[in-house]
Amino acid sequence: MTGFRFIHEHKFQTKNTSATFYNGFNLQFPKMFGLKTAKAKDITRLVYKRNHMLEIWALRNTRHSKREIVKWISEID
């Protein structure tokens, strides 16, 4: 467990290819966020996706300013 999310390293198969497996990362949010699982081949891309998903969630579900949201997201790590 790292902060507000769970990250698992795993092997996954992409939708584009039927027989190719990749090593990657899977991020699961707590159920309270109501967000889908995110997958990426590298941790940098996964963190970028996570930050974007959390920013959209916070803009829709809180009254915080964009600046406060960005600060909250940066403090997760």
C-alpha positions as CSV (number, residue, x, y, z in Angstrom):
1,M,0.0,0.0,0.0
2,T,1.4,3.4,-1.0
3,G,-0.7,6.4,0.1
4,F,-4.2,6.3,-1.3
5,R,-3.7,3.6,-3.9
6,F,-2.5,0.0,-4.5
7,I,0.0,-0.7,-7.2
8,H,0.7,-4.2,-8.4
9,E,3.3,-5.3,-10.8
10,H,2.0,-7.9,-13.2
11,K,1.9,-9.4,-16.7
12,F,-0.9,-8.4,-19.0
13,Q,-2.1,-8.9,-22.5
14,T,-3.0,-5.9,-24.6
15,K,-6.2,-5.7,-26.6
16,N,-4.3,-5.1,-29.8
17,T,-2.4,-8.4,-29.9
18,S,-3.7,-11.8,-29.0
19,A,-0.4,-13.6,-28.0
20,T,1.8,-10.8,-26.7
21,F,2.2,-10.4,-22.9
22,Y,3.9,-7.4,-21.3
23,N,5.2,-6.7,-17.8
24,G,3.5,-3.7,-16.4
25,F,1.8,-2.1,-13.5
26,N,-1.8,-2.0,-12.3
27,L,-3.2,0.7,-10.1
28,Q,-6.3,0.1,-8.0
29,F,-8.1,3.0,-6.3
30,P,-10.1,2.6,-3.1
31,K,-13.8,2.1,-3.9
32,M,-14.7,5.5,-2.4
33,F,-13.2,7.1,-5.6
34,G,-15.3,5.1,-8.0
35,L,-12.5,5.1,-10.5
36,K,-11.5,2.2,-12.8
37,T,-8.2,0.4,-12.5
38,A,-5.4,1.9,-14.5
39,K,-2.7,-0.1,-16.3
40,A,0.6,1.0,-17.8
41,K,3.8,-0.5,-19.0
42,D,6.0,1.7,-16.8
43,I,5.5,3.3,-13.4
44,T,6.0,6.9,-14.8
45,R,3.1,6.6,-17.2
46,L,1.0,5.0,-14.4
47,V,1.7,7.9,-12.0
48,Y,0.8,10.4,-14.8
49,K,-2.5,8.6,-15.4
50,R,-3.2,8.5,-11.7
51,N,-2.6,12.2,-11.3
52,H,-4.9,13.0,-14.2
53,M,-7.7,10.7,-12.9
54,L,-7.5,12.1,-9.4
55,E,-7.5,15.7,-10.7
56,I,-10.7,15.1,-12.7
57,W,-12.3,13.3,-9.8
58,A,-11.5,16.1,-7.4
59,L,-12.7,18.8,-9.8
60,R,-16.1,17.0,-10.1
61,N,-16.5,15.9,-6.5
62,T,-15.0,18.7,-4.3
63,R,-15.1,22.4,-4.0
64,H,-11.3,22.8,-3.9
65,S,-9.5,25.0,-6.3
66,K,-7.3,23.5,-9.0
67,R,-4.3,24.7,-7.1
68,E,-5.4,22.9,-3.9
69,I,-6.1,19.8,-5.9
70,V,-2.7,19.8,-7.5
71,K,-1.1,20.3,-4.0
72,W,-3.2,17.4,-2.6
73,I,-2.1,15.1,-5.5
74,S,1.6,16.1,-5.1
75,E,1.4,15.2,-1.4
76,I,0.2,11.7,-2.1
77,D,3.7,10.5,-2.9
